[in-house]
Amino acid sequence: MKALVFHQFGGPDVLTYEEVPTPMPQVDEVLVRTKAIGLNYADVYRRKGNYHLVGEPPYILGYEGAGVIEAVGANVTSLQAGDRIAFADVPHANAEFVAVPLDKAIPLPDTISFETAASVMLQGLTAHYLVHDSYRIQPDDVAVVHAAAGGVGQLLTQMIQRLGGQVIGLTSTDEKVATIQTHGARAYRYDEAWVQHIRNVTDGHGADVVYDSVGSTLEDSFEATRVSGTVVFYGMAGGDPKPVDPRMLMDTSKTLTGGDLWNVLTSMEERIRRSHELFSWIDDGSLIIPSPTTFALSDGSSAHSFLESRKSQGKILLIP
């Protein structure tokens, strides 16, 4: 099969499209012919060497996608060749075929396209746990969403509003401000005095919760949060955060909590339950999935460059 691989850590130019052995499904796995593969910042971090990778090169990135089952392992009886599935946390997805453990195979309804599934698995399930587990949104909560025009950001914005919260989105350009506003949210650029704007529109109190995926903005996120409010830290797209003084947390009764999807997707039942709730919201129109930007898998280096340029909005997909 063909796969997008790299032999050493570095920039997008280390990625090449090569012939590699097709995986053989183990007894509890299914072999999936990928139709759409999601690209995420975690792939960039791994390509750069910031995340640990197991094994030896050539490395294959990718952890989410959707496709059609080509073959099943000896112990698999609940799925068969021809079934449509998606997956959210399976390595080596940047390839024409991927071996998916049965407990990570999510049956895909006919109403959900491969492209939609690959657009919402990691980012949609991330937004889902952020509003239900990291901080449970209540009606009339004011929530600040960093990088609100991005893939997680747009989904997170919609889910907060679906639960009755109000969203203030942060982003980098006027074009992205307009994107956030199409979801009915207030929006500010990072080069504005956004902390003061948030305080102004909350009568000086600050937001109930700030969802921070940028990292380097963590200190300002606390400034934008009310006394007894919460900051949810779940990413470092803009760089490492400064250390947090626990005395500040004590003095202001504020909460800092982290979030990681893998601590939530702990069973097949959890994966399917949360995924099918997402699918139902898409079907009933209460969750609008922005049209993804697509690149051929063979042109994965361009996709990585585009993601790192900060020009992208919504999801980037690789198509085998």
C-alpha positions as CSV (number, residue, x, y, z in Angstrom):
1,M,0.0,0.0,0.0
2,K,0.9,3.7,-0.2
3,A,1.4,5.7,2.9
4,L,2.6,9.2,4.0
5,V,5.8,8.6,6.0
6,F,8.8,10.3,7.4
7,H,12.3,9.0,8.3
8,Q,13.5,11.8,10.5
9,F,11.9,14.6,12.6
10,G,11.6,18.0,11.0
11,G,9.4,20.3,8.9
12,P,6.7,19.3,6.4
13,D,9.4,18.6,3.8
14,V,10.4,15.4,5.7
15,L,7.1,13.8,4.7
16,T,7.2,11.5,1.6
17,Y,4.6,9.2,-0.1
18,E,6.0,5.7,-0.2
19,E,5.2,2.0,-0.7
20,V,5.0,0.2,2.6
21,P,3.7,-3.2,3.7
22,T,-0.1,-3.5,4.0
23,P,-1.0,-4.4,7.6
24,M,-2.6,-7.8,8.4
25,P,-5.5,-7.6,10.8
26,Q,-5.0,-9.5,14.0
27,V,-7.7,-11.7,15.5
28,D,-9.5,-8.8,17.1
29,E,-8.9,-6.2,14.4
30,V,-10.5,-5.1,11.1
31,L,-8.6,-4.0,8.1
32,V,-10.0,-0.7,6.8
33,R,-9.5,0.9,3.4
34,T,-9.4,4.6,4.3
35,K,-11.6,7.0,2.5
36,A,-10.9,10.2,4.5
37,I,-8.2,10.9,7.2
38,G,-8.2,13.7,9.6
39,L,-5.1,15.9,10.1
40,N,-4.5,17.4,13.6
41,Y,-1.9,19.4,15.4
42,A,-0.8,16.3,17.2
43,D,0.4,15.1,13.8
44,V,2.6,18.2,13.6
45,Y,3.9,17.7,17.1
46,R,4.8,14.1,16.3
47,R,6.5,15.0,13.0
48,K,8.6,17.6,14.8
49,G,9.6,15.1,17.5
50,N,7.7,16.8,20.3
51,Y,5.6,13.7,21.0
52,H,7.2,10.3,21.6
53,L,6.8,7.8,18.8
54,V,7.1,4.1,19.3
55,G,9.3,2.0,17.0
56,E,11.7,2.8,14.2
57,P,11.3,4.9,11.0
58,P,9.6,5.1,8.6
59,Y,7.0,6.6,10.9
60,I,3.3,6.9,9.8
61,L,1.2,9.7,11.3
62,G,-2.5,9.9,11.7
63,Y,-5.0,8.8,14.3
64,E,-8.5,9.3,13.0
65,G,-10.4,8.6,9.8
66,A,-13.2,6.7,8.1
67,G,-13.5,4.0,5.5
68,V,-14.7,0.6,4.5
69,I,-13.8,-2.7,6.1
70,E,-11.8,-4.9,3.7
71,A,-11.2,-7.9,6.0
72,V,-11.9,-9.0,9.6
73,G,-9.8,-10.9,12.1
74,A,-10.7,-14.4,13.2
75,N,-12.5,-13.3,16.4
76,V,-14.5,-10.5,14.8
77,T,-18.2,-11.4,14.4
78,S,-20.0,-8.1,14.9
79,L,-18.6,-6.4,11.8
80,Q,-17.9,-7.7,8.3
81,A,-16.3,-6.7,5.0
82,G,-18.1,-3.8,3.4
83,D,-19.2,-2.2,6.6
84,R,-18.6,1.6,7.0
85,I,-16.7,2.6,10.1
86,A,-14.9,5.5,11.7
87,F,-12.1,5.6,14.3
88,A,-10.7,8.2,16.6
89,D,-7.5,6.9,18.2
90,V,-5.8,4.4,15.9
91,P,-2.2,5.0,14.8
92,H,-0.8,4.8,11.3
93,A,-3.9,6.2,9.7
94,N,-2.0,8.2,7.0
95,A,-2.2,5.2,4.7
96,E,-4.4,3.5,2.2
97,F,-5.1,0.7,4.7
98,V,-5.1,0.7,8.5
99,A,-5.7,-2.1,11.1
100,V,-8.3,-1.0,13.5
101,P,-8.9,-2.8,16.9
102,L,-12.5,-3.9,17.2
103,D,-13.1,-1.9,20.4
104,K,-12.1,1.3,18.5
105,A,-14.2,0.7,15.4
106,I,-17.3,3.0,15.4
107,P,-20.1,1.9,13.1
108,L,-20.9,4.8,10.7
109,P,-24.6,5.5,9.9
110,D,-25.4,5.8,6.2
111,T,-26.4,9.5,6.8
112,I,-22.8,10.4,7.8
113,S,-20.3,10.7,5.0
114,F,-16.7,9.6,5.3
115,E,-15.6,13.2,5.1
116,T,-17.9,14.3,7.9
117,A,-16.9,11.4,10.1
118,A,-13.2,12.1,9.6
119,S,-13.9,15.8,10.4
120,V,-15.6,15.2,13.7
121,M,-14.1,12.1,15.3
122,L,-11.2,13.7,17.3
123,Q,-12.3,17.3,17.2
124,G,-16.0,16.6,17.8
125,L,-15.3,14.1,20.6
126,T,-12.9,16.6,22.1
127,A,-15.5,19.4,22.1
128,H,-18.0,16.9,23.5
129,Y,-16.0,16.0,26.6
130,L,-14.9,19.7,27.1
131,V,-18.5,20.8,27.6
132,H,-19.7,17.7,29.5
133,D,-16.7,16.5,31.5
134,S,-13.9,19.2,31.9
135,Y,-16.5,21.9,32.7
136,R,-20.2,21.1,32.5
137,I,-21.8,24.1,30.7
138,Q,-24.9,25.4,32.4
139,P,-27.6,27.7,30.9
140,D,-26.4,31.4,30.7
141,D,-22.7,30.5,31.4
142,V,-20.3,32.9,29.6
143,A,-17.6,30.8,27.9
144,V,-14.5,32.1,26.2
145,V,-13.2,29.8,23.4
146,H,-9.7,30.3,22.1
147,A,-9.0,29.6,18.4
148,A,-12.7,29.6,17.9
149,A,-12.5,29.6,14.1
150,G,-10.6,26.3,14.1
151,G,-11.9,22.8,13.9
152,V,-12.5,22.2,17.6
153,G,-13.3,25.8,18.2
154,Q,-16.3,25.9,15.8
155,L,-17.7,22.7,17.2
156,L,-17.1,23.7,20.8
157,T,-18.9,27.1,20.1
158,Q,-21.9,25.3,18.8
159,M,-22.1,22.8,21.6
160,I,-21.8,25.5,24.3
161,Q,-24.7,27.3,22.6
162,R,-26.7,24.1,22.3
163,L,-26.4,23.7,26.1
164,G,-27.6,27.3,26.7
165,G,-24.2,29.1,27.1
166,Q,-23.0,32.3,25.6
167,V,-19.7,32.2,23.6
168,I,-17.0,34.8,23.2
169,G,-14.6,33.6,20.5
170,L,-11.0,34.6,20.1
171,T,-9.0,34.4,16.8
172,S,-6.3,36.1,14.8
173,T,-7.9,37.7,11.7
174,D,-11.0,39.7,10.7
175,E,-11.9,36.8,8.3
176,K,-11.9,34.4,11.2
177,V,-13.9,36.8,13.4
178,A,-16.6,36.8,10.7
179,T,-16.6,32.9,10.7
180,I,-17.2,32.9,14.5
181,Q,-19.9,35.5,14.2
182,T,-21.8,33.2,11.7
183,H,-22.4,30.9,14.7
184,G,-24.0,33.7,16.6
185,A,-21.1,34.3,18.9
186,R,-19.2,37.5,19.9
187,A,-15.6,37.5,18.7
188,Y,-12.4,39.4,19.2
189,R,-8.9,39.3,17.6
190,Y,-5.9,38.4,19.7
191,D,-4.2,41.7,18.8
192,E,-7.1,43.6,20.4
193,A,-7.3,44.2,24.2
194,W,-9.4,41.0,24.4
195,V,-9.1,40.5,28.2
196,Q,-10.6,44.0,28.7
197,H,-13.3,43.4,26.1
198,I,-14.3,40.2,28.0
199,R,-14.5,42.1,31.3
200,N,-16.5,44.9,29.7
201,V,-19.2,42.6,28.3
202,T,-19.4,40.7,31.6
203,D,-19.9,43.8,33.7
204,G,-16.3,43.6,35.0
205,H,-16.7,40.1,36.4
206,G,-15.1,37.9,33.6
207,A,-16.2,34.7,32.0
208,D,-17.4,31.6,33.8
209,V,-15.0,29.4,31.9
210,V,-12.2,29.8,29.4
211,Y,-11.3,26.9,27.1
212,D,-7.6,27.5,26.3
213,S,-6.0,25.4,23.5
214,V,-3.3,28.0,22.7
215,G,-1.1,27.5,25.9
216,S,0.9,30.7,25.7
217,T,-2.3,32.6,26.5
218,L,-2.9,30.8,29.8
219,E,-2.0,33.8,32.0
220,D,-4.4,36.1,30.2
221,S,-7.1,33.4,30.3
222,F,-7.0,33.6,34.1
223,E,-7.3,37.4,33.8
224,A,-10.4,37.0,31.7
225,T,-12.0,34.5,34.2
226,R,-14.3,35.6,37.0
227,V,-13.6,34.9,40.7
228,S,-14.4,31.1,41.2
229,G,-14.3,30.6,37.5
230,T,-12.6,27.8,35.6
231,V,-9.8,27.7,33.0
232,V,-9.7,24.4,30.9
233,F,-6.3,23.9,29.4
234,Y,-6.3,21.4,26.6
235,G,-3.6,22.4,24.0
236,M,-0.5,24.3,23.3
237,A,-0.9,25.4,19.6
238,G,0.7,28.8,20.4
239,G,3.5,27.6,22.7
240,D,4.1,26.5,26.3
241,P,2.2,28.2,29.1
242,K,3.9,30.1,31.9
243,P,3.9,28.3,35.2
244,V,0.7,29.0,37.3
245,D,1.2,30.2,40.9
246,P,-1.1,28.1,43.1
247,R,-1.4,31.1,45.5
248,M,-3.3,32.9,42.7
249,L,-5.7,30.0,42.5
250,M,-6.2,30.2,46.3
251,D,-6.6,34.0,46.4
252,T,-9.2,34.0,43.5
253,S,-10.9,30.6,44.1
254,K,-10.3,29.9,40.4
255,T,-9.9,26.4,39.0
256,L,-7.3,25.1,36.5
257,T,-8.2,21.8,35.0
258,G,-6.7,19.9,32.1
259,G,-8.3,17.8,29.4
260,D,-7.3,14.8,27.4
261,L,-9.6,12.8,25.1
262,W,-7.8,9.5,25.9
263,N,-8.9,9.7,29.5
264,V,-12.5,9.9,28.4
265,L,-12.6,7.3,25.6
266,T,-12.0,4.4,27.9
267,S,-14.2,1.7,26.4
268,M,-15.9,0.8,23.1
269,E,-19.3,1.7,24.7
270,E,-18.0,5.2,25.5
271,R,-16.7,5.7,22.0
272,I,-19.9,4.6,20.4
273,R,-22.2,6.5,22.8
274,R,-20.4,9.8,22.4
275,S,-19.9,9.4,18.6
276,H,-23.5,8.5,17.9
277,E,-24.7,11.5,20.0
278,L,-22.5,13.6,17.7
279,F,-24.0,11.9,14.6
280,S,-27.5,12.6,15.9
281,W,-26.8,16.3,16.3
282,I,-25.4,16.4,12.8
283,D,-28.5,14.6,11.5
284,D,-31.0,16.9,13.2
285,G,-29.1,20.0,12.1
286,S,-28.1,21.3,15.6
287,L,-24.4,20.7,14.8
288,I,-23.2,22.2,11.5
289,I,-19.9,20.8,10.3
290,P,-17.9,23.3,8.3
291,S,-16.7,22.1,4.9
292,P,-13.3,20.7,5.3
293,T,-10.2,21.6,3.3
294,T,-9.0,18.5,1.5
295,F,-5.5,17.5,0.2
296,A,-4.5,14.3,-1.5
297,L,-2.7,12.0,0.9
298,S,0.3,12.0,-1.5
299,D,0.5,15.8,-0.9
300,G,0.5,15.6,2.8
301,S,3.4,17.9,3.2
302,S,1.3,20.7,1.7
303,A,-1.5,19.9,4.2
304,H,0.9,20.2,7.1
305,S,2.3,23.5,5.8
306,F,-1.2,24.9,5.4
307,L,-2.2,23.8,9.0
308,E,0.9,25.4,10.4
309,S,0.3,28.6,8.5
310,R,-2.7,29.5,10.7
311,K,-4.6,30.2,7.5
312,S,-6.9,27.2,7.8
313,Q,-10.4,27.3,9.2
314,G,-12.2,24.1,10.2
315,K,-10.9,20.7,9.4
316,I,-8.2,19.5,7.1
317,L,-8.6,16.1,5.5
318,L,-6.2,13.8,3.6
319,I,-7.8,11.8,0.9
320,P,-6.1,8.5,-0.3
